[in-house]
Amino acid sequence: MSRTRLSFSSELSTTMSLRRCALSAASTYSVPKRRNRSRCDGLQCLNIRTVLGGGLGFHAIKRESTTLDFLGGANYTHENYTQETPTPVPPNFQPNITRNLAAATIGDQFMHKLSKSTVITQDAFFYPDFTGGGDYRATFDLGTVTKISKWLGWQNRFGDVYVTNPPTGKKKNDIVFTTGLNVTFKH
């Protein structure tokens, strides 16, 4: 069995607002023993998660080489999961789970220039669900970017997304390590 995972994430944040949108897709290539078996990644079967929100923040540290921001606010979260089809199929089985919820946004963003060419970044966010049940999501990202030239850099990133209520039988943590090239366009 071979597995291919594609992950895309984009962020735009300021001290006054936060928009975070993530798209994750995965496919599994195998010869299934049964025809009616759905395919999704083995971690959380997440198709898409979109988070739109706003809030306030402040700079705890604001220097040329180091910044630390604390943020707080509210958000709207849309999640769509695909569940694996069990055998036999229960009469009320739904292959897709869609959640729309309101949540708080509490977190920090840290940046430190290790040298003229290398920057380390870290951000951690906690999203407690306002709709009840004690559910929450937490994210942690740690990364570096090293400039190779004025427009090209090498990027490494470790990320962990924890959810308290993944689809039945799925893992609560989705851990990803990425590396690649970073291209900068100057205005």
Contacts in CASP RR format, 6 or more apart in sequence:
PFRMAT RR
TARGET T0000
AUTHOR 0000-0000-0000
METHOD contacts of the structure
MODEL  1
MSRTRLSFSSELSTTMSLRRCALSAASTYSVPKRRNRSRCDGLQCLNIRT
VLGGGLGFHAIKRESTTLDFLGGANYTHENYTQETPTPVPPNFQPNITRN
LAAATIGDQFMHKLSKSTVITQDAFFYPDFTGGGDYRATFDLGTVTKISK
WLGWQNRFGDVYVTNPPTGKKKNDIVFTTGLNVTFKH
1 28 0 8 1.000
1 29 0 8 1.000
1 30 0 8 1.000
2 29 0 8 1.000
2 30 0 8 1.000
3 26 0 8 1.000
3 27 0 8 1.000
3 28 0 8 1.000
3 29 0 8 1.000
3 41 0 8 1.000
4 26 0 8 1.000
4 27 0 8 1.000
4 29 0 8 1.000
5 24 0 8 1.000
5 26 0 8 1.000
5 41 0 8 1.000
5 176 0 8 1.000
6 24 0 8 1.000
6 25 0 8 1.000
6 26 0 8 1.000
7 23 0 8 1.000
7 24 0 8 1.000
7 25 0 8 1.000
7 176 0 8 1.000
7 178 0 8 1.000
8 22 0 8 1.000
8 23 0 8 1.000
8 24 0 8 1.000
9 21 0 8 1.000
9 22 0 8 1.000
9 23 0 8 1.000
10 21 0 8 1.000
10 22 0 8 1.000
11 19 0 8 1.000
11 20 0 8 1.000
11 21 0 8 1.000
12 18 0 8 1.000
12 19 0 8 1.000
13 19 0 8 1.000
13 20 0 8 1.000
13 71 0 8 1.000
13 109 0 8 1.000
15 56 0 8 1.000
15 57 0 8 1.000
15 58 0 8 1.000
15 59 0 8 1.000
15 69 0 8 1.000
15 71 0 8 1.000
16 54 0 8 1.000
16 55 0 8 1.000
16 56 0 8 1.000
16 57 0 8 1.000
17 53 0 8 1.000
17 54 0 8 1.000
17 55 0 8 1.000
18 53 0 8 1.000
18 54 0 8 1.000
18 55 0 8 1.000
18 71 0 8 1.000
18 73 0 8 1.000
18 75 0 8 1.000
18 105 0 8 1.000
19 51 0 8 1.000
19 52 0 8 1.000
19 53 0 8 1.000
19 54 0 8 1.000
20 51 0 8 1.000
20 125 0 8 1.000
21 50 0 8 1.000
21 51 0 8 1.000
21 52 0 8 1.000
22 48 0 8 1.000
22 49 0 8 1.000
22 50 0 8 1.000
22 51 0 8 1.000
23 48 0 8 1.000
23 49 0 8 1.000
24 41 0 8 1.000
24 46 0 8 1.000
24 47 0 8 1.000
24 48 0 8 1.000
24 49 0 8 1.000
24 174 0 8 1.000
25 47 0 8 1.000
26 40 0 8 1.000
26 41 0 8 1.000
26 42 0 8 1.000
27 39 0 8 1.000
28 39 0 8 1.000
28 40 0 8 1.000
28 41 0 8 1.000
28 42 0 8 1.000
32 39 0 8 1.000
34 87 0 8 1.000
36 85 0 8 1.000
36 87 0 8 1.000
36 89 0 8 1.000
37 84 0 8 1.000
37 85 0 8 1.000
37 87 0 8 1.000
38 82 0 8 1.000
38 83 0 8 1.000
38 84 0 8 1.000
38 85 0 8 1.000
38 95 0 8 1.000
40 47 0 8 1.000
40 81 0 8 1.000
40 82 0 8 1.000
40 83 0 8 1.000
40 84 0 8 1.000
42 170 0 8 1.000
42 171 0 8 1.000
43 170 0 8 1.000
43 171 0 8 1.000
43 173 0 8 1.000
43 174 0 8 1.000
44 81 0 8 1.000
44 161 0 8 1.000
44 163 0 8 1.000
44 166 0 8 1.000
44 167 0 8 1.000
44 170 0 8 1.000
44 171 0 8 1.000
44 174 0 8 1.000
45 81 0 8 1.000
45 82 0 8 1.000
45 83 0 8 1.000
45 84 0 8 1.000
45 166 0 8 1.000
45 167 0 8 1.000
45 170 0 8 1.000
46 79 0 8 1.000
46 80 0 8 1.000
46 81 0 8 1.000
46 174 0 8 1.000
47 80 0 8 1.000
47 81 0 8 1.000
47 82 0 8 1.000
47 96 0 8 1.000
48 78 0 8 1.000
48 79 0 8 1.000
48 80 0 8 1.000
49 77 0 8 1.000
49 78 0 8 1.000
49 79 0 8 1.000
49 80 0 8 1.000
50 77 0 8 1.000
50 78 0 8 1.000
51 75 0 8 1.000
51 76 0 8 1.000
51 77 0 8 1.000
51 78 0 8 1.000
51 105 0 8 1.000
51 127 0 8 1.000
52 75 0 8 1.000
52 76 0 8 1.000
53 73 0 8 1.000
53 74 0 8 1.000
53 75 0 8 1.000
53 76 0 8 1.000
53 105 0 8 1.000
54 73 0 8 1.000
54 74 0 8 1.000
54 75 0 8 1.000
54 105 0 8 1.000
55 71 0 8 1.000
55 72 0 8 1.000
55 73 0 8 1.000
55 74 0 8 1.000
55 105 0 8 1.000
56 71 0 8 1.000
56 72 0 8 1.000
56 73 0 8 1.000
57 69 0 8 1.000
57 70 0 8 1.000
57 71 0 8 1.000
57 72 0 8 1.000
58 69 0 8 1.000
58 70 0 8 1.000
59 67 0 8 1.000
59 68 0 8 1.000
59 69 0 8 1.000
60 68 0 8 1.000
60 69 0 8 1.000
60 70 0 8 1.000
61 67 0 8 1.000
61 68 0 8 1.000
64 113 0 8 1.000
65 112 0 8 1.000
65 113 0 8 1.000
66 110 0 8 1.000
66 111 0 8 1.000
66 112 0 8 1.000
66 113 0 8 1.000
67 109 0 8 1.000
67 110 0 8 1.000
67 111 0 8 1.000
68 108 0 8 1.000
68 109 0 8 1.000
68 110 0 8 1.000
69 108 0 8 1.000
69 109 0 8 1.000
69 110 0 8 1.000
70 107 0 8 1.000
70 108 0 8 1.000
71 105 0 8 1.000
71 106 0 8 1.000
71 107 0 8 1.000
71 108 0 8 1.000
71 109 0 8 1.000
71 125 0 8 1.000
72 104 0 8 1.000
72 105 0 8 1.000
72 106 0 8 1.000
72 107 0 8 1.000
73 104 0 8 1.000
73 105 0 8 1.000
73 106 0 8 1.000
74 102 0 8 1.000
74 103 0 8 1.000
74 104 0 8 1.000
74 105 0 8 1.000
74 130 0 8 1.000
75 102 0 8 1.000
75 103 0 8 1.000
75 104 0 8 1.000
75 105 0 8 1.000
75 127 0 8 1.000
76 100 0 8 1.000
76 101 0 8 1.000
76 102 0 8 1.000
76 103 0 8 1.000
77 99 0 8 1.000
77 100 0 8 1.000
77 101 0 8 1.000
77 102 0 8 1.000
77 103 0 8 1.000
77 127 0 8 1.000
77 137 0 8 1.000
78 98 0 8 1.000
78 99 0 8 1.000
78 100 0 8 1.000
79 97 0 8 1.000
79 98 0 8 1.000
79 99 0 8 1.000
80 96 0 8 1.000
80 97 0 8 1.000
80 98 0 8 1.000
80 99 0 8 1.000
81 96 0 8 1.000
81 97 0 8 1.000
81 98 0 8 1.000
81 99 0 8 1.000
81 166 0 8 1.000
81 167 0 8 1.000
82 95 0 8 1.000
82 96 0 8 1.000
82 97 0 8 1.000
82 167 0 8 1.000
83 93 0 8 1.000
83 94 0 8 1.000
83 95 0 8 1.000
83 96 0 8 1.000
83 97 0 8 1.000
83 167 0 8 1.000
83 168 0 8 1.000
85 93 0 8 1.000
85 95 0 8 1.000
86 93 0 8 1.000
97 167 0 8 1.000
101 129 0 8 1.000
101 130 0 8 1.000
101 131 0 8 1.000
102 129 0 8 1.000
102 130 0 8 1.000
102 131 0 8 1.000
103 127 0 8 1.000
103 128 0 8 1.000
103 129 0 8 1.000
103 130 0 8 1.000
103 136 0 8 1.000
103 137 0 8 1.000
104 126 0 8 1.000
104 127 0 8 1.000
104 128 0 8 1.000
104 130 0 8 1.000
105 125 0 8 1.000
105 127 0 8 1.000
106 125 0 8 1.000
106 126 0 8 1.000
106 127 0 8 1.000
106 128 0 8 1.000
107 123 0 8 1.000
107 124 0 8 1.000
107 125 0 8 1.000
107 126 0 8 1.000
108 122 0 8 1.000
108 123 0 8 1.000
108 124 0 8 1.000
109 121 0 8 1.000
109 122 0 8 1.000
109 123 0 8 1.000
110 121 0 8 1.000
110 122 0 8 1.000
110 123 0 8 1.000
111 119 0 8 1.000
111 120 0 8 1.000
111 121 0 8 1.000
111 122 0 8 1.000
112 119 0 8 1.000
112 120 0 8 1.000
113 119 0 8 1.000
114 120 0 8 1.000
114 144 0 8 1.000
116 147 0 8 1.000
117 146 0 8 1.000
117 147 0 8 1.000
118 144 0 8 1.000
118 145 0 8 1.000
118 146 0 8 1.000
118 147 0 8 1.000
119 144 0 8 1.000
119 145 0 8 1.000
120 142 0 8 1.000
120 143 0 8 1.000
120 144 0 8 1.000
121 141 0 8 1.000
121 142 0 8 1.000
121 143 0 8 1.000
121 144 0 8 1.000
121 145 0 8 1.000
122 140 0 8 1.000
122 141 0 8 1.000
122 142 0 8 1.000
122 143 0 8 1.000
123 139 0 8 1.000
123 140 0 8 1.000
123 141 0 8 1.000
124 138 0 8 1.000
124 139 0 8 1.000
124 140 0 8 1.000
124 141 0 8 1.000
125 138 0 8 1.000
125 139 0 8 1.000
126 136 0 8 1.000
126 137 0 8 1.000
126 138 0 8 1.000
127 136 0 8 1.000
127 137 0 8 1.000
127 138 0 8 1.000
127 139 0 8 1.000
128 134 0 8 1.000
128 135 0 8 1.000
128 136 0 8 1.000
129 135 0 8 1.000
129 136 0 8 1.000
129 137 0 8 1.000
134 164 0 8 1.000
135 163 0 8 1.000
135 164 0 8 1.000
135 165 0 8 1.000
136 163 0 8 1.000
136 164 0 8 1.000
137 161 0 8 1.000
137 162 0 8 1.000
137 163 0 8 1.000
137 164 0 8 1.000
138 161 0 8 1.000
138 162 0 8 1.000
139 159 0 8 1.000
139 160 0 8 1.000
139 161 0 8 1.000
139 162 0 8 1.000
140 159 0 8 1.000
140 160 0 8 1.000
141 157 0 8 1.000
141 158 0 8 1.000
141 159 0 8 1.000
141 160 0 8 1.000
142 157 0 8 1.000
142 158 0 8 1.000
142 159 0 8 1.000
143 155 0 8 1.000
143 156 0 8 1.000
143 157 0 8 1.000
143 158 0 8 1.000
144 155 0 8 1.000
144 156 0 8 1.000
144 157 0 8 1.000
145 153 0 8 1.000
145 154 0 8 1.000
145 155 0 8 1.000
145 182 0 8 1.000
146 153 0 8 1.000
146 154 0 8 1.000
146 155 0 8 1.000
147 153 0 8 1.000
148 154 0 8 1.000
150 184 0 8 1.000
150 186 0 8 1.000
151 183 0 8 1.000
151 184 0 8 1.000
151 185 0 8 1.000
151 186 0 8 1.000
152 181 0 8 1.000
152 182 0 8 1.000
152 183 0 8 1.000
152 184 0 8 1.000
153 181 0 8 1.000
153 182 0 8 1.000
153 183 0 8 1.000
153 184 0 8 1.000
154 179 0 8 1.000
154 180 0 8 1.000
154 181 0 8 1.000
154 182 0 8 1.000
155 178 0 8 1.000
155 179 0 8 1.000
155 180 0 8 1.000
155 181 0 8 1.000
155 182 0 8 1.000
156 177 0 8 1.000
156 178 0 8 1.000
156 179 0 8 1.000
156 180 0 8 1.000
157 176 0 8 1.000
157 177 0 8 1.000
157 178 0 8 1.000
157 179 0 8 1.000
158 175 0 8 1.000
158 176 0 8 1.000
158 177 0 8 1.000
159 175 0 8 1.000
159 176 0 8 1.000
159 177 0 8 1.000
160 173 0 8 1.000
160 174 0 8 1.000
160 175 0 8 1.000
160 176 0 8 1.000
161 173 0 8 1.000
161 174 0 8 1.000
162 172 0 8 1.000
162 173 0 8 1.000
162 174 0 8 1.000
163 172 0 8 1.000
163 174 0 8 1.000
164 172 0 8 1.000
166 172 0 8 1.000
END
